[in-house]
């Protein structure tokens, strides 16, 4: 979370609001806190393991934010390990966490879309010490892959 905040502040490209609750994931008017989903351009889920505390209206609003409004969603560490009881979330993110059988290692990373703004500063191929997730019920046809693990 701090890295995302720092990158936005240092580059001047975005303002980051950090939350560890789900209150703002709604399109309803929040009188005391006017920043509902309509205020934001993207949601970033970081280490969200488990079921998020979202009611049916919040789920509908989040999917509308992404699909109808064309806003962004970024899933970082454990975003695949989230919301197993919400099929539309799994469809949107492309699947769910299965395992990480390789533990943490020097993972080869391939930048599949070097023209995409979020990854254009990365080389075509590099190595990153990381814990790579193996997804289940995942299809490349349902998501826009930016970097991926694997050989070039």
DSSP file (Angstrom, degrees, kcal/mol; ACC not computed):
  #  RESIDUE AA STRUCTURE BP1 BP2  ACC     N-H-->O    O-->H-N    N-H-->O    O-->H-N    TCO  KAPPA ALPHA  PHI   PSI    X-CA   Y-CA   Z-CA
    1    1 A X     >        0   0    0      0, 0.0     4,-2.3     0, 0.0     5,-0.2   0.000 360.0 360.0 360.0 -41.3    0.0    0.0    0.0
    2    2 A X  H  >  +     0   0    0      1,-0.2     4,-3.1     2,-0.2     5,-0.2   0.882 360.0  54.3 -64.5 -37.2    2.8    2.4    0.9
    3    3 A X  H  > S+     0   0    0      2,-0.2     4,-2.7     1,-0.2    -1,-0.2   0.916 109.1  47.4 -63.7 -42.7    4.5    1.7   -2.5
    4    4 A X  H  > S+     0   0    0      2,-0.2     4,-1.9     1,-0.2    -1,-0.2   0.919 114.4  47.5 -64.5 -43.1    1.3    2.6   -4.4
    5    5 A X  H  X S+     0   0    0     -4,-2.3     4,-2.4     2,-0.2    -2,-0.2   0.945 113.8  47.1 -60.8 -49.4    1.0    5.8   -2.3
    6    6 A X  H  X S+     0   0    0     -4,-3.1     4,-3.1     1,-0.2     5,-0.3   0.896 109.5  53.1 -62.5 -42.1    4.6    6.7   -2.8
    7    7 A X  H  X S+     0   0    0     -4,-2.7     4,-2.1    -5,-0.2     6,-0.4   0.914 111.7  45.9 -61.3 -42.2    4.6    6.1   -6.6
    8    8 A X  H  X S+     0   0    0     -4,-1.9     4,-1.8    -5,-0.2     6,-0.8   0.925 115.9  45.0 -65.4 -44.7    1.6    8.4   -7.0
    9    9 A X  H  < S+     0   0    0     -4,-2.4    -2,-0.2     2,-0.2    -1,-0.2   0.933 116.2  45.3 -65.3 -46.7    3.0   11.1   -4.8
   10   10 A X  H  < S+     0   0    0     -4,-3.1    -1,-0.2     1,-0.2    -2,-0.2   0.859 120.5  38.8 -68.7 -36.2    6.5   11.0   -6.3
   11   11 A X  H  < S-     0   0    0     -4,-2.1    -1,-0.2    -5,-0.3    -2,-0.2   0.742  95.2-138.7 -85.1 -22.8    5.3   10.9   -9.9
   12   12 A X  S  < S+     0   0    0     -4,-1.8    -3,-0.2    -5,-0.2    -4,-0.1   0.594  70.7 117.4  74.0  10.3    2.4   13.3   -9.4
   13   13 A X  S    S+     0   0    0     -5,-0.4     2,-0.3    -6,-0.4    -5,-0.1   0.741  76.3   7.2 -84.4 -23.7    0.3   11.0  -11.6
   14   14 A X        -     0   0    0     -6,-0.8     2,-0.4    -9,-0.1    -2,-0.2  -0.993  61.1-126.5-154.8 159.7   -2.3   10.1   -9.0
   15   15 A X        -     0   0    0     -2,-0.3     2,-0.5    -3,-0.1   -10,-0.0  -0.915  29.2-149.1-105.1 135.0   -3.6   10.8   -5.5
   16   16 A X        -     0   0    0     -2,-0.4     2,-0.5   -11,-0.2    -2,-0.0  -0.901  12.1-168.7-110.9 131.6   -3.9    7.7   -3.3
   17   17 A X        -     0   0    0     -2,-0.5     2,-0.5     2,-0.0    -2,-0.0  -0.982  17.1-151.3-114.6 119.0   -6.5    7.2   -0.6
   18   18 A X        +     0   0    0     -2,-0.5     2,-0.3     2,-0.0    -2,-0.0  -0.772  21.0 169.0 -95.4 130.3   -5.7    4.2    1.6
   19   19 A X        -     0   0    0     -2,-0.5    -2,-0.0     2,-0.1     0, 0.0  -0.988  28.1-168.3-136.4 146.9   -8.5    2.3    3.3
   20   20 A X  S    S+     0   0    0     -2,-0.3     2,-0.2     0, 0.0    -1,-0.1   0.222  76.0  66.3-115.4  10.6   -8.6   -1.0    5.1
   21   21 A X  S    S-     0   0    0     31,-0.0     3,-0.1     1,-0.0    -2,-0.1  -0.646  79.4-127.9-117.6-179.4  -12.4   -1.1    5.2
   22   22 A X  S >  S+     0   0    0     -2,-0.2     3,-1.7    31,-0.2    30,-0.0   0.256  70.9 113.4-114.0  11.4  -15.0   -1.4    2.4
   23   23 A X  T 3  S+     0   0    0      1,-0.3    -1,-0.1    31,-0.0    -4,-0.0   0.848  76.2  51.4 -55.1 -40.7  -17.2    1.6    3.2
   24   24 A X  T 3  S+     0   0    0      1,-0.2     2,-2.2    -3,-0.1    13,-0.3   0.540  80.3  98.4 -79.6  -5.1  -16.4    3.6    0.1
   25   25 A X  S <  S+     0   0    0     -3,-1.7     2,-0.3    11,-0.1    37,-0.2  -0.530  70.8  85.4 -82.4  76.2  -17.1    0.7   -2.2
   26   26 A X        -     0   0    0     -2,-2.2    11,-3.2    35,-0.1    12,-0.3  -0.966  68.2-143.9-164.5 156.7  -20.6    2.0   -3.0
   27   27 A X        +     0   0    0     -2,-0.3     9,-0.1     9,-0.2     3,-0.1   0.397  69.9 109.3-105.4  -1.6  -22.3    4.5   -5.3
   28   28 A X  S    S-     0   0    0      1,-0.1     2,-0.3     9,-0.0     9,-0.1  -0.355  84.8 -89.2 -72.7 157.5  -24.8    5.6   -2.7
   29   29 A X        -     0   0    0      1,-0.1     2,-0.8     7,-0.1    -1,-0.1  -0.503  34.0-162.0 -68.8 125.5  -24.4    9.1   -1.2
   30   30 A X    >   -     0   0    0     -2,-0.3     3,-1.1     1,-0.2     5,-0.1  -0.811   6.4-169.8-109.0  87.6  -22.2    9.1    1.8
   31   31 A X  T 3  S+     0   0    0     -2,-0.8     3,-0.3     1,-0.3    -1,-0.2   0.849  83.7  40.3 -50.9 -46.7  -23.2   12.4    3.4
   32   32 A X  T 3  S+     0   0    0      1,-0.3     2,-0.3    -3,-0.1    -1,-0.3   0.695 129.8  30.3 -79.9 -16.9  -20.4   12.5    6.0
   33   33 A X  S <  S-     0   0    0     -3,-1.1    -1,-0.3     1,-0.1    -3,-0.1  -0.781  70.5-169.6-142.0  92.5  -17.8   11.2    3.6
   34   34 A X        +     0   0    0     -3,-0.3     2,-1.7    -2,-0.3    -4,-0.1   0.492  57.4 103.4 -67.3  -4.0  -18.6   12.3    0.0
   35   35 A X        +     0   0    0     -5,-0.1    -1,-0.1     3,-0.1     2,-0.1  -0.553  43.8 152.2 -87.9  80.1  -16.0   10.0   -1.6
   36   36 A X    >>  -     0   0    0     -2,-1.7     3,-2.2    -9,-0.1     4,-0.5  -0.275  68.7 -74.9 -88.2-174.0  -18.0    7.1   -2.9
   37   37 A X  G >4 S+     0   0    0    -11,-3.2     3,-1.3   -13,-0.3   -10,-0.2   0.813 127.3  70.8 -53.8 -32.2  -16.9    5.1   -6.0
   38   38 A X  G 34 S+     0   0    0    -12,-0.3    -1,-0.3     1,-0.3   -11,-0.1   0.743  94.4  56.3 -59.7 -21.8  -17.9    8.0   -8.3
   39   39 A X  G <4 S+     0   0    0     -3,-2.2    -1,-0.3    -5,-0.1    -2,-0.2   0.760  99.1  73.6 -78.4 -26.4  -14.9    9.9   -6.9
   40   40 A X    <<  -     0   0    0     -3,-1.3     3,-0.1    -4,-0.5    -4,-0.0  -0.489  57.1-159.4 -97.8 158.1  -12.3    7.3   -7.8
   41   41 A X  S    S+     0   0    0      1,-0.3    31,-2.9    -2,-0.2     2,-0.3   0.606  78.8  10.5-102.9 -20.1  -10.7    6.2  -11.0
   42   42 A X  E     -a   72   0A   0     29,-0.2     2,-0.4     2,-0.0    -1,-0.3  -0.995  57.6-140.3-157.4 152.9   -9.5    2.8   -9.8
   43   43 A X  E     -a   73   0A   0     29,-2.1    31,-2.5    -2,-0.3     2,-0.5  -0.944  16.5-163.9-111.1 139.2   -9.7    0.3   -7.0
   44   44 A X  E     -a   74   0A   0     -2,-0.4     2,-0.6    29,-0.2    31,-0.2  -0.981   3.8-158.6-125.2 120.0   -6.6   -1.6   -5.9
   45   45 A X  E     -a   75   0A   0     29,-2.5    31,-3.3    -2,-0.5     2,-0.5  -0.872  13.6-177.6 -97.5 123.6   -7.0   -4.7   -3.7
   46   46 A X        -     0   0    0     -2,-0.6    31,-0.2    29,-0.2    32,-0.2  -0.986  66.7 -17.3-124.8 122.4   -3.9   -5.6   -1.8
   47   47 A X  S    S+     0   0    0     30,-3.0    31,-0.2    -2,-0.5    -1,-0.2   0.924  77.8 158.4  50.7  54.5   -3.6   -8.7    0.4
   48   48 A X        +     0   0    0     29,-0.5    35,-0.2    28,-0.3    -1,-0.1  -0.017  12.4 169.8 -98.1  28.8   -7.4   -9.1    0.6
   49   49 A X        +     0   0    0     28,-0.2    33,-0.3    33,-0.1     2,-0.2  -0.081  48.1  16.8 -45.5 132.7   -7.4  -12.8    1.5
   50   50 A X  B    S-b   82   0B   0     31,-2.5    33,-1.9    28,-0.2     2,-0.5  -0.492 109.5 -31.0 102.0-169.9  -10.8  -14.1    2.5
   51   51 A X        -     0   0    0     31,-0.2     2,-0.2    -2,-0.2    -2,-0.0  -0.759  59.5-135.2 -88.6 124.8  -14.3  -12.8    2.0
   52   52 A X        -     0   0    0     -2,-0.5     2,-1.9     1,-0.1    -2,-0.0  -0.523  24.2-111.8 -76.2 148.3  -14.6   -9.0    1.9
   53   53 A X        +     0   0    0     -2,-0.2     2,-0.4     2,-0.0   -31,-0.2  -0.544  64.8 142.1 -82.9  76.3  -17.4   -7.5    3.9
   54   54 A X        -     0   0    0     -2,-1.9     2,-0.1     4,-0.0   -31,-0.0  -0.966  41.4-142.4-119.3 132.6  -19.5   -6.2    1.0
   55   55 A X     >  -     0   0    0     -2,-0.4     4,-2.2     1,-0.1     5,-0.2  -0.347  38.3 -94.0 -83.0 175.4  -23.3   -6.3    0.8
   56   56 A X  H  > S+     0   0    0      1,-0.2     4,-2.3     2,-0.2     5,-0.2   0.860 125.6  52.1 -60.6 -37.4  -25.1   -7.1   -2.4
   57   57 A X  H  > S+     0   0    0      2,-0.2     4,-2.7     1,-0.2    -1,-0.2   0.901 109.0  50.0 -66.7 -39.5  -25.5   -3.4   -3.3
   58   58 A X  H  > S+     0   0    0      2,-0.2     4,-2.7     1,-0.2    -2,-0.2   0.903 110.3  50.4 -64.6 -40.6  -21.8   -2.8   -2.9
   59   59 A X  H  X S+     0   0    0     -4,-2.2     4,-2.3     2,-0.2    -2,-0.2   0.931 112.2  47.3 -61.5 -45.3  -21.0   -5.8   -5.1
   60   60 A X  H  X S+     0   0    0     -4,-2.3     4,-2.2     1,-0.2    -2,-0.2   0.921 113.2  48.7 -61.6 -44.2  -23.3   -4.5   -7.8
   61   61 A X  H  X S+     0   0    0     -4,-2.7     4,-2.5     2,-0.2    -2,-0.2   0.888 110.1  51.3 -64.4 -39.7  -21.8   -1.0   -7.5
   62   62 A X  H  X S+     0   0    0     -4,-2.7     4,-1.8   -37,-0.2    -1,-0.2   0.927 111.7  46.2 -64.9 -44.0  -18.3   -2.3   -7.7
   63   63 A X  H  X S+     0   0    0     -4,-2.3     4,-3.3     1,-0.2     5,-0.5   0.881 113.0  50.2 -66.5 -36.7  -19.0   -4.3  -10.8
   64   64 A X  H  X>S+     0   0    0     -4,-2.2     5,-2.5     2,-0.2     4,-1.1   0.896 106.9  55.6 -65.6 -40.0  -20.8   -1.3  -12.4
   65   65 A X  H  <5S+     0   0    0     -4,-2.5     6,-2.2     3,-0.2    -2,-0.2   0.900 118.8  33.4 -55.3 -44.2  -17.8    0.9  -11.5
   66   66 A X  H  <5S+     0   0    0     -4,-1.8     4,-0.4     4,-0.2    -2,-0.2   0.948 130.3  29.3 -80.5 -52.5  -15.5   -1.5  -13.5
   67   67 A X  H  <5S+     0   0    0     -4,-3.3    -3,-0.2    -5,-0.2    -2,-0.1   0.920 130.6  29.0 -81.8 -45.8  -17.8   -2.7  -16.3
   68   68 A X  T  <5S+     0   0    0     -4,-1.1    -3,-0.2    -5,-0.5    -4,-0.1   0.898 127.8  38.6 -84.5 -42.6  -20.2    0.2  -16.9
   69   69 A X  S   <S-     0   0    0     -5,-2.5    -3,-0.2     2,-0.0    -4,-0.1   0.628  99.4-130.6 -85.2 -13.5  -18.1    3.1  -15.9
   70   70 A X        +     0   0    0     -4,-0.4    -4,-0.2    -6,-0.4    -3,-0.1   0.762  52.4 153.5  70.8  24.5  -14.9    1.7  -17.4
   71   71 A X        -     0   0    0     -6,-2.2   -29,-0.2    -7,-0.2     2,-0.2  -0.332  43.2 -94.8 -82.6 169.5  -12.9    2.4  -14.2
   72   72 A X  E     -a   42   0A   0    -31,-2.9   -29,-2.1    -2,-0.1     2,-0.4  -0.501  28.1-170.9 -92.6 153.1   -9.9    0.4  -13.2
   73   73 A X  E     -a   43   0A   0    -31,-0.2     2,-0.5    -2,-0.2   -29,-0.2  -0.986   5.1-174.7-136.5 129.2   -9.3   -2.5  -11.0
   74   74 A X  E     -a   44   0A   0    -31,-2.5   -29,-2.5    -2,-0.4     2,-0.6  -0.993   9.5-157.5-124.8 125.8   -5.9   -3.8   -9.9
   75   75 A X  E     +a   45   0A   0     -2,-0.5     2,-0.2   -31,-0.2   -29,-0.2  -0.916  16.8 178.3-104.5 117.9   -5.5   -6.9   -7.9
   76   76 A X    >   -     0   0    0    -31,-3.3     3,-2.0    -2,-0.6   -28,-0.3  -0.530  52.7 -16.5-107.5 177.7   -2.2   -7.2   -6.0
   77   77 A X  T 3  S+     0   0    0      1,-0.3   -30,-3.0    -2,-0.2   -29,-0.5   0.309 134.9   3.9 -19.9 120.8   -1.0   -9.9   -3.7
   78   78 A X  T >  S+     0   0    0    -31,-0.2     3,-1.1   -32,-0.2    -1,-0.3   0.437  86.6 122.8  77.1   4.8   -3.8  -12.2   -2.6
   79   79 A X  G X  S+     0   0    0     -3,-2.0     3,-0.5     1,-0.3    -2,-0.1   0.786  78.3  53.1 -65.5 -23.8   -6.5  -10.6   -4.8
   80   80 A X  G 3  S+     0   0    0      1,-0.2    17,-2.3    -4,-0.1    -1,-0.3   0.660 100.4  62.9 -77.3 -16.2   -7.0  -14.0   -6.3
   81   81 A X  G <  S+     0   0    0     -3,-1.1   -31,-2.5    15,-0.2     2,-0.3  -0.200  93.1  92.6 -99.7  39.5   -7.5  -15.4   -2.8
   82   82 A X  B <  S+b   50   0B   0     -3,-0.5   -31,-0.2   -33,-0.3   -33,-0.1  -0.967  77.1   8.5-138.8 144.9  -10.6  -13.3   -2.2
   83   83 A X    >   +     0   0    0    -33,-1.9     3,-1.8    -2,-0.3     7,-0.3   0.860  55.5 167.2  59.4  46.5  -14.3  -13.5   -2.5
   84   84 A X  T 3  S+     0   0    0      1,-0.3    -1,-0.1    -3,-0.1   -33,-0.1   0.743  76.5  56.0 -62.0 -22.9  -14.7  -17.2   -3.3
   85   85 A X  T 3  S+     0   0    0      1,-0.2     2,-0.6     2,-0.0    -1,-0.3   0.340  92.8  77.3 -92.1   6.6  -18.4  -17.0   -2.6
   86   86 A X    X>  -     0   0    0     -3,-1.8     4,-1.6     1,-0.2     3,-1.0  -0.828  59.8-173.5-119.0  90.3  -18.9  -14.2   -5.2
   87   87 A X  H 3> S+     0   0    0     -2,-0.6     4,-2.2     1,-0.3     5,-0.2   0.834  82.4  57.4 -55.2 -38.0  -18.9  -15.8   -8.7
   88   88 A X  H 3> S+     0   0    0      1,-0.2     4,-2.3     2,-0.2    -1,-0.3   0.842 104.5  53.0 -65.4 -32.2  -18.9  -12.4  -10.5
   89   89 A X  H <> S+     0   0    0     -3,-1.0     4,-2.9     2,-0.2     5,-0.3   0.941 109.1  48.7 -65.1 -47.1  -15.7  -11.4   -8.7
   90   90 A X  H  X>S+     0   0    0     -4,-1.6     4,-1.4    -7,-0.3     5,-0.9   0.881 112.1  49.2 -60.0 -38.7  -14.0  -14.6   -9.8
   91   91 A X  H  <5S+     0   0    0     -4,-2.2    -1,-0.2     3,-0.2    -2,-0.2   0.909 113.0  47.6 -64.9 -42.8  -15.2  -14.0  -13.4
   92   92 A X  H  <5S+     0   0    0     -4,-2.3    -2,-0.2     1,-0.2    -1,-0.2   0.917 117.6  39.3 -66.9 -44.3  -13.9  -10.4  -13.3
   93   93 A X  H  <5S-     0   0    0     -4,-2.9    -1,-0.2    -5,-0.1    -2,-0.2   0.663 115.0-114.4 -84.2 -15.0  -10.5  -11.2  -11.9
   94   94 A X  T  <5 -     0   0    0     -4,-1.4    45,-0.9    -5,-0.3     2,-0.3   0.446  69.2 -32.8 102.8   0.3  -10.2  -14.3  -14.0
   95   95 A X      < -     0   0    0     -5,-0.9     2,-0.3    -6,-0.2    42,-0.2  -0.968  69.9 -78.8 151.0-164.0  -10.2  -17.1  -11.4
   96   96 A X  E     -C  136   0C   0     40,-2.4    40,-3.5    -2,-0.3   -15,-0.2  -0.918  46.6 -82.0-135.4 161.5   -9.1  -17.9   -7.8
   97   97 A X  E     +C  135   0C   0    -17,-2.3    38,-0.2    -2,-0.3     3,-0.1  -0.357  39.8 171.2 -60.3 134.2   -6.0  -18.8   -5.9
   98   98 A X  E     -     0   0C   0     36,-2.5     2,-0.3     1,-0.4    37,-0.2   0.743  56.8 -56.0-106.9 -57.9   -5.1  -22.5   -6.1
   99   99 A X  E     -C  134   0C   0     35,-1.6    35,-3.2    33,-0.0    -1,-0.4  -0.971  29.3-123.0-170.2 172.7   -1.6  -22.7   -4.6
  100  100 A X    >   +     0   0    0     -2,-0.3     3,-1.7    33,-0.2    33,-0.1  -0.666  34.5 170.3-129.8  78.7    1.9  -21.3   -4.7
  101  101 A X  T 3  S+     0   0    0      1,-0.3    -1,-0.1    -2,-0.2    32,-0.1   0.607  71.8  58.0 -68.2 -12.4    3.8  -24.6   -5.1
  102  102 A X  T 3  S-     0   0    0     30,-0.4    -1,-0.3     1,-0.3    31,-0.1   0.491  89.0-155.0 -96.2  -2.1    7.1  -22.8   -5.8
  103  103 A X    <   -     0   0    0     -3,-1.7    29,-0.7    29,-0.2     2,-0.5  -0.344  57.0 -25.1  58.7-144.8    7.2  -20.9   -2.6
  104  104 A X  E    S+D  131   0D   0     27,-0.2     2,-0.3    25,-0.1    27,-0.2  -0.864  84.9 139.1-102.0 132.0    9.3  -17.7   -2.9
  105  105 A X  E     -D  130   0D   0     25,-2.2    25,-2.4    -2,-0.5     2,-1.5  -0.934  64.6 -71.1-157.0 174.3   12.0  -17.7   -5.6
  106  106 A X  E     -D  129   0D   0     -2,-0.3     2,-0.4    23,-0.2    23,-0.3  -0.644  60.6-162.2 -76.6  91.6   13.7  -15.7   -8.4
  107  107 A X  E     -D  128   0D   0     21,-2.5    21,-2.4    -2,-1.5     2,-0.4  -0.617  16.6-126.5 -85.0 131.3   10.7  -15.8  -10.7
  108  108 A X  E     -D  127   0D   0     -2,-0.4    42,-2.3    19,-0.2     2,-0.4  -0.628  29.5-160.3 -72.9 131.1   11.2  -15.0  -14.4
  109  109 A X  E     -DE 126 149D   0     17,-3.6    17,-2.2    -2,-0.4     2,-0.5  -0.942   7.9-159.6-118.7 135.4    8.7  -12.2  -15.4
  110  110 A X  E     -DE 125 148D   0     38,-3.1    38,-2.0    -2,-0.4     2,-1.0  -0.961  14.4-140.9-114.5 127.8    7.6  -11.4  -18.9
  111  111 A X  E     - E   0 147D   0     13,-3.3     3,-0.4    -2,-0.5    36,-0.3  -0.784  21.9-178.7 -87.3 103.4    6.1   -8.0  -19.7
  112  112 A X  S    S+     0   0    0     34,-2.9     2,-0.2    -2,-1.0    -1,-0.2   0.718  74.4  34.7 -81.0 -21.5    3.3   -8.9  -22.2
  113  113 A X    >   +     0   0    0     33,-0.4     3,-2.2     1,-0.1     6,-0.3  -0.603  62.5 171.1-133.4  74.6    2.0   -5.4  -22.9
  114  114 A X  T 3  S+     0   0    0     -3,-0.4    -1,-0.1     1,-0.3     8,-0.1   0.592  77.7  60.3 -64.4  -9.4    5.0   -3.0  -22.9
  115  115 A X  T 3  S+     0   0    0     -3,-0.1     2,-0.3     6,-0.0    -1,-0.3   0.567  77.9 105.2 -91.3  -9.6    2.8   -0.2  -24.2
  116  116 A X  S X> S-     0   0    0     -3,-2.2     3,-1.7     1,-0.1     4,-1.3  -0.557  76.4-129.8 -73.7 131.5    0.4   -0.3  -21.2
  117  117 A X  T 34 S+     0   0    0     -2,-0.3     4,-0.3     1,-0.3     3,-0.2   0.805 102.5  56.7 -54.4 -35.3    1.1    2.7  -19.0
  118  118 A X  T 34 S+     0   0    0      1,-0.2    -1,-0.3     2,-0.1    -4,-0.1   0.722 123.5  22.2 -71.9 -19.7    1.4    0.7  -15.8
  119  119 A X  T X4 S+     0   0    0     -3,-1.7     3,-1.9    -6,-0.3    -1,-0.2   0.336  87.8 104.5-128.3   6.0    4.1   -1.5  -17.1
  120  120 A X  T 3< S+     0   0    0     -4,-1.3    -3,-0.1     1,-0.3    -2,-0.1   0.728  78.8  60.0 -66.3 -18.7    5.8    0.4  -19.9
  121  121 A X  T 3  S+     0   0    0     -4,-0.3    -1,-0.3     2,-0.0     2,-0.2   0.551  89.6  90.1 -84.3  -7.1    8.8    1.2  -17.7
  122  122 A X  S <  S-     0   0    0     -3,-1.9    -3,-0.1     1,-0.1     4,-0.0  -0.611  82.5-113.9 -86.0 148.6    9.6   -2.5  -17.2
  123  123 A X        -     0   0    0     -2,-0.2   -12,-0.2     1,-0.1     3,-0.1  -0.257  33.3-102.5 -69.6 169.1   11.9   -4.4  -19.5
  124  124 A X  S    S+     0   0    0      1,-0.2   -13,-3.3   -14,-0.1     2,-0.4   0.903 105.6  13.3 -60.3 -41.9   10.5   -7.2  -21.7
  125  125 A X  E    S+D  110   0D   0    -15,-0.2     2,-0.3     2,-0.0   -15,-0.2  -0.999  74.2 147.5-139.2 139.4   11.9   -9.9  -19.3
  126  126 A X  E     -D  109   0D   0    -17,-2.2   -17,-3.6    -2,-0.4     2,-0.4  -0.945  39.6-109.0-157.3 175.0   13.3   -9.7  -15.8
  127  127 A X  E     -D  108   0D   0     -2,-0.3     2,-0.4   -19,-0.2   -19,-0.2  -0.936  27.7-174.7-117.7 137.8   13.6  -11.6  -12.6
  128  128 A X  E     -D  107   0D   0    -21,-2.4   -21,-2.5    -2,-0.4     2,-0.8  -0.997  28.6-127.6-135.2 129.0   11.8  -10.8   -9.4
  129  129 A X  E     +D  106   0D   0     -2,-0.4     2,-0.3   -23,-0.3   -23,-0.2  -0.659  62.2 130.8 -72.1 110.7   12.1  -12.5   -6.0
  130  130 A X  E     -D  105   0D   0    -25,-2.4   -25,-2.2    -2,-0.8     2,-0.7  -0.959  66.5-105.8-158.1 168.6    8.5  -13.2   -5.3
  131  131 A X  E     -D  104   0D   0     -2,-0.3     2,-0.4   -27,-0.2   -27,-0.2  -0.917  41.7-153.3-103.9 104.0    5.8  -15.7   -4.3
  132  132 A X        -     0   0    0     -2,-0.7   -30,-0.4   -29,-0.7     2,-0.3  -0.653   5.9-138.7 -87.3 131.7    4.0  -16.6   -7.6
  133  133 A X        -     0   0    0     -2,-0.4     2,-0.6   -33,-0.1   -33,-0.2  -0.654   1.5-147.1 -89.1 143.0    0.4  -17.7   -7.4
  134  134 A X  E     -C   99   0C   0    -35,-3.2   -36,-2.5    -2,-0.3   -35,-1.6  -0.955  24.3-148.6-103.4 119.5   -1.0  -20.6   -9.4
  135  135 A X  E     -C   97   0C   0     -2,-0.6     2,-0.3   -38,-0.2   -38,-0.2  -0.489   5.9-149.9 -88.4 159.7   -4.6  -19.8  -10.2
  136  136 A X  E    S+C   96   0C   0    -40,-3.5   -40,-2.4     1,-0.2     3,-0.1  -0.894  80.5  19.3-120.1 157.8   -7.6  -22.2  -10.7
  137  137 A X  S    S+     0   0    0     -2,-0.3     2,-0.4     1,-0.2    -1,-0.2   0.869  94.2 147.7  51.8  39.3  -10.6  -21.7  -12.9
  138  138 A X        -     0   0    0     -3,-0.2     2,-0.4   -43,-0.1    -1,-0.2  -0.847  29.4-174.6-109.5 139.7   -8.4  -19.1  -14.7
  139  139 A X    >   -     0   0    0    -45,-0.9     3,-1.9    -2,-0.4     4,-0.3  -0.984  24.5-149.3-135.9 125.5   -8.6  -18.2  -18.4
  140  140 A X  G >  S+     0   0    0     -2,-0.4     3,-1.0     1,-0.3     5,-0.2   0.770  97.7  69.2 -57.8 -27.4   -6.3  -15.8  -20.2
  141  141 A X  G 3  S+     0   0    0      1,-0.2    -1,-0.3     3,-0.1   -47,-0.0   0.659  97.6  51.5 -67.9 -15.1   -9.2  -15.1  -22.5
  142  142 A X  G <  S+     0   0    0     -3,-1.9     2,-0.3   -48,-0.1    -1,-0.2   0.497 108.9  46.5-102.5  -5.3  -11.0  -13.3  -19.7
  143  143 A X  S <  S-     0   0    0     -3,-1.0     2,-0.8    -4,-0.3   -50,-0.1  -0.899  76.3-117.7-135.6 161.8   -8.3  -10.9  -18.5
  144  144 A X        -     0   0    0     -2,-0.3     2,-0.3   -31,-0.0    -3,-0.1  -0.884  35.9-149.2-100.0 104.0   -5.8   -8.4  -19.9
  145  145 A X        +     0   0    0     -2,-0.8     3,-0.1    -5,-0.2    -5,-0.0  -0.578  24.6 169.7 -77.8 129.9   -2.4   -9.9  -18.8
  146  146 A X        +     0   0    0      1,-0.5   -34,-2.9    -2,-0.3   -33,-0.4   0.728  68.6   4.4-102.5 -87.2    0.3   -7.3  -18.2
  147  147 A X  E    S-E  111   0D   0    -36,-0.3    -1,-0.5   -35,-0.2     2,-0.3  -0.754  73.3-179.1 -94.0 153.3    3.3   -9.0  -16.6
  148  148 A X  E     -E  110   0D   0    -38,-2.0   -38,-3.1    -2,-0.3     2,-0.3  -0.961  27.4-112.6-141.5 159.0    3.3  -12.8  -16.1
  149  149 A X  E     +E  109   0D   0     -2,-0.3   -40,-0.2   -40,-0.2     2,-0.2  -0.670  67.3  75.0 -89.5 152.0    5.6  -15.3  -14.6
  150  150 A X  S    S-     0   0    0    -42,-2.3     2,-0.1    -2,-0.3    -2,-0.1  -0.682  81.2 -49.8 135.3 172.1    7.3  -17.9  -16.9
  151  151 A X              0   0    0     -2,-0.2   -41,-0.1     1,-0.1    -2,-0.0  -0.425 360.0 360.0 -77.1 151.7   10.0  -18.3  -19.5
  152  152 A X              0   0    0     -2,-0.1    -1,-0.1   -43,-0.1   -43,-0.0   0.474 360.0 360.0 -67.8 360.0   10.3  -15.9  -22.4
